[in-house]
Amino acid sequence: MPEVFRDRGFRFFFYSNEGSPREPLHIHVEKEDLEAKFWLEPAVSVAYNDGFNARTLRDLHGINEANKFRITRAWNEHFI
């Protein structure tokens, strides 16, 4: 489960087995027992949310936007 980075107590990661065929580029975010998944293409959007409130999701959306290149690079290095 490669961890891409941490920010403000949130862990941003993806699973080594992301489906067969592999799902499109995305990132999982967790903190404590809460988790969300964000698609990164064609635009950053919430794929699912398990417990984060709307304000936190907006914050996470911004963090993912700001780190999209970093996440994409880590994804490609791991899967390609």
Buried (B, 14 or more C-beta within 10 A) or exposed (E): EEEBBEBEEBBBBBEEEBEEEEEEBBBBBBBEEBBBBBBBEEEBEBBEBEEBEEEBBEBBBEBBEEBBEBBBEBBEEEEE
